Amino acid sequence: MHNDPTRELTEELIRRPSVTPEDHGCQKLMAERLAAIGFDVEMLRFADVDNLWARRGSAGPLLCFAGHTDVVPTGPLSQWHSDPFVPTVRDDKLYGRGAADMKTSLAAFVTACEMFVQKHPQHRGSIAFLITSDEEGVATHGTRAVVETLAERHIELDYCIVGEPTSVHVFGDTVKNGRRGSLNGHLIVKGIQGHIAYPHLAKNPIHLVAPAIAELCAIEWDHGNAYFPPTTFQISNFHSGTGAVNIVPGEAELRFNFRFSTEHTADELKAKVHAVLDRHQLDYHLDWKLSGNPFLTEPAALTDAVCAAIHDVTGVEAQLSTTGGTSDGRFIKDICREVVEFGPINESIHKINEHVALEDIPRLSAVYLRVMERLLA
């Protein structure tokens, strides 16, 4: 038997099959624990998404713990070595969907707060929780909607820790202090369909768009900067043709993505793409979707506190990073001056047999506790 309260709560959360956008009682479980230590709890449901906003204290500074109870689908159950919603220990690891992304972080948030309030019942400032069940999905009625609600109430956060799994090789090696922006394009290039033996009577959109694609792929968009790698352009899908071998297609459809740094705005990237397409005199239609703008927290009080807490607990010197995909930090930054992400090793997230190392579970709670002690004790 173990006596780790963080592991116990992690296992309780894993047992709840909270596949996006279902919460399956995870937030209720957390809310009961938080209410018991003096948090004012508010459940905010938008459309089919459950959200939790909880706060202890009314003064500043306000430190918020943010995260998501939803998990991605399991994939083929036959490939899991144990039921993904039955927490299982093998080889000093805890297995289950959400173990790394991010139910261990949620549990560690709660147990760290329980320990902190017990040690510092009259702590300065305030502690808050912003938890959603729609981070892995469309992310419309989750953190984005809660942030809009808080903004309407003129509530601003001083510090926010998002519990995303950021560690790469060893626990504590990486803290995210920003994320790249993500911009998606859906391009349809129009041609004229015809018999392949009579190309002079047709207009092949694949041939027409190919030089433009080559030019876009060759562009060096920027060199990045001290915090961000260079902006990248990647085509994810290219479809054309009817399936027949003797027909010149009438249109070609492409989907592409920019992961971009603070060196560019989304509008600047859009303008550059349109300029290339127009220069090649293409007949096209292009739709854009901005998933999130880049954001950056310069090294300051929160990054210092998190990195120092990691070193206190593990002896590891954490590195600041902005790599990876998007996170809900892109919404929280609108009402918070310092946002960082820190959590367990991310190697198994979204995979079959997702897991977290047993020794990292209490250490994560200890890091969050020390951050609170540095900022609010």
N, C-alpha and C positions, 0 to 999 in steps of 0.2 A: 504493500500500500504506500502511496505517496501522500504527502501533506502539502502540496503546492496549490494554493487557492487559484492561481492564474491558470494552471493546467486544468483544474477542475472546471472552471468557467469556460475555458476554451472548448473542452469536450462537450459541455452542455450546449454551446452554440453550434458546434459541428453537427450535433444530432438533429438540428432543425434544418430541413432541406430547403433552404432559402434561396432558390434559384431565381434570378432576376425576373420580375421585380418583386417577388414574394419575400416577405420578411419572416414569416412563420414563427412569430413570437419572440424573435431575438431581441428586438428593441424593448418589448415589455419586460423581458428578463433583466436587461440592463437598467431600465427605468426604475424597477423595484429596488435594485441595489443602490442606485444613485439617490433615490428619494429617502432611503434609510439613513443616508449620511448628510442630509440637509439640502439636497438639490431640489429646486423647483423644476418640475418636469412638464413639458408640453409636447403632445403628439400632434404633428402637422401632416395631414394626409392631403396630397394633391393628386387628383385623378386616381390611378391605381397604385400609387407609391406611398409607402409609410416613411415618415421622417420623424426624428427625435431631436428636440432642442431642450437642453437641460442646463441650468445655471445655479451655481452656489456662490452667493455674495452679490453685492451690487456696486462695489467700488472698482476702480482700476488699479493696476493693469488687469486686463481680461485675457486669460490663457485658455484657448479652446483646443479640445481634442476632436479631430474629425475623422470619419471613416464610413465604411459601408458594410451592411449586414448581408447584402446579396452576394451570391457566388455565380460563377459561370456553370453551364450544364456539365454533367459528369463525363460525357462521351460514353463509349461502349462499356457497359458495366462488366462485361466478360473479361475486359483487360485489366480491371482493378484487382489487386491481390486481396482486397477486403472491401466490404461495403463502404462506399464513399461517405455515407452519413452515419456510420458507426465508428466513432473514434477508436483507432487501433494502434497499439504500440508494437513496433518491430525494430530491432537493431538500434535502439535508443532514439527512435524517431516516432513522432505522433502523426499518423496518416489520417486523411479525411479531406473532402472537398472544403476548401476555405481555410485549411490549417495555416497556410502561409499568407493567403490573400482573402480576407485579412482578419479572421476571427481570433487568432492569437493576439493581434494588436488590440482588438476591441476588449478582450478579456484583460489584457495588461493595462489598458487605460483605466478600467474600473478598479482593479485591485490596487493599482498605484494610488488612485484617488482615495480609496478606503484607508490605505496606510498613511497617506499624507494628512488626511483629516484627523485621523486618530492621533498623530504626532503633533499636528499644528491646527487645532480646532479654531483658533483665532487667526488664521493665516491672513495675510494682506491680499488685496485684490480679489479677483473672482476666477472661478474655473467653470468652463462650459463644455458641453458635448454637442456636436452637430453630426448626426448619424443618419444615413439614408439607406434605402433599399433599391436604389436605381443608379448605381455607379457603373456597373458592368453592362447596362443596357443603353437606352437612348439618352439618358441623363438629362431629361427635360424637366421632370417633376420632382427631382431629388434635390441635391445640394444647390443647384442653380436656383430653384424656386425658394428654398429656405433662405438663401443669401438675399434674394430680392425682398422677401418678407422682413428680414432683419434690417435691411437698408431702409425700408419704409418706416420702421420703428426707430430709425437713427441709432441703431446698435452697431458699434464698430469694435473689432477685435484688435488687440495689440499683438498677440502671438497666436499662431495656430500650428499644431503638429498633426499632420495627416499620417495615419498609420500604415501607409503603403509599404510593401516588402521591398526595401531598398538595398539591403546588404547583398553583396555579390559573391565574394569568395569565403569570407569569414564574417561572423556576426559583428556588426558595428563598423564595417570598413567603409560604408558609403552613406552619406546624408544628401538627400536631394534638396537643393536650395532654389530650384527653378525647373521649368520644363519648356521644351520647344513648343512652338505653335504647330497646329495641324490644319492644313487647308486641302480640301478635296475638290477635284474637278471632274466633270462628266462631259466629255466632248463627243459630238456627233458630226462627222465630216460627210457631206453629201456628194454623191457622184451620180452617174446614170447607169442603170442596170442594162445589160445587153448580153448577146451571145459572145462567147469568148473567142470565136473564130472571126468576129467582126469588131475588133477593138476600136476601129475608127468611128463606130456608131455608139460606142459606150464611153463612159468616163469612170476610170477605176479609182475609188476613193482611197484605197490602200496605197497605190502608187503616189497619189497626190499628197497624202499626209506623211508618207515616210520621210521625206527630206526635213519636214518641220519637226518630226519626232527626233531625228538625228541631231538637229540643231538644239532642241530643248535638252536632250540628254548630255550634250557637250558643254552646256553653259556652266560656268563656275559662278554660282549665284552670289556667294560671298565667302569670306575666309573664316567666318565665325568670329569669336572674340575670346576674352579671357575666361568667360564662363560657358560659352556655347560652342559646339562643333559647327562646321559649315552647314549651311542649308542644303537639304537634299531634295531631289526630284525623282520620283519613282512611278513607273506605270504598273498598275496592279492588274488591269484587265484590258484585253484588246479583242474585240469581236467583229467579224465581218463575214459576208458570204451566206449562201443559202444551204450549203452542204453539198451542192452539186458541183461537179468538176468543170462544167462547161458554161458557167454563168459568171460574168463580171458583176460584182456586187454593186448595189445601189448606194450603200452607205457603210461607213466604218465607225465603230463606237469604242471609245477609250475611256478608262477611268484612271486617274493619277492622283498622287498625293505629294504635297510639300510638307516636310518637317523643317520648320524655319526658326531662325534665331531672332534675337532682338535687333539684328542688323537690317531686317526688312519688316515692313508691314504687309498685311495680307493684300491690301490694295496695290502696293508696288509690285508684288509677285503676279497678281492678276494682269496688271497693265503690261508687264514684260511678256507674258504668255500670249496675250491678244496681239501684241506687236509682231511676234514671230508668225503667228497664224495668218495675220493680215498680210504680212510681207510675202508669204507663199500663196497669196490670193486664193485661199480656201473658202469654200462655201460651207459654213459650219454653224453649229449652235453649241454654246458652252454654258453649263450651269455650275455654280460654285457653292460649296458648303464649308463654312469655317467652323471646325470643331472646337477650336480654342486658340487664343493668342498666346504667345510666349510670355512667361513671367519670370521674374528673378528677385530673390531676396539677397541683397548685399550682405556680406558678413557683418553681423551686429550681435545684439544681446541674445537672440534666440539661437542662432547658429553656434555662438560661443557656449551657451548653456548646454545644448544638445551634445556637441562634440566633447565638452568637458565631462558630461555625465557618462557618455560612452567610455571615455578613458578611465573614469573612476571605477566603473563596473567591470570592464573587460581588459583594460590596458591597451586597447587598440586606438591608433590615431586615425580617426575618421577623415575621409576625403569628401569635399563638397563636389556635387555632380549635378548636371542638368540633363543627363541622357535618359533614354527610354521613351515610353509613350506619353499620352496625356493622363492627367489625374484631375480630381475635383479641386485641386489647388488652383486651377485656372479660373474657377468661379470665386473661391474664397478670397483670392487676392484683391477682389474689388472692395472688400470691407475690412481688410486686414493688412497691416503694414509689414509684418514679418510672417512668412509661411515657409515651413520646411516639412519634409517627409522623412520619416524614419520607421523602419520595421525589420522583420526577420529576413533571412536569405530568400532570394526570389527565384532560385534555380528551378523549382518545381511548380511554379504558379501556372494555372490554367492547364496543367498536364494531368495525365493519368497518374494515380498514386501520389497526388500532392501531399507534401509533408513538411514538418518543421522539427528541428532537433529539440529533444526534450530539454537539454541544458539551456537552450536559448529562451525558453518560455519564461522562467522566473527572471532571467537577466533582462528581458525586455521590460518587464514591469519595474525592475529596479532602476533602469535608465529613465523611464518616465517619471518615477518618484524623485530622482535626483534633479531632473529638470525643474520640477515644481519647487523643490527646496531652494534651488538657485534663484528662481524668479519670484517666488511668492512667500517664502518662509521669513 
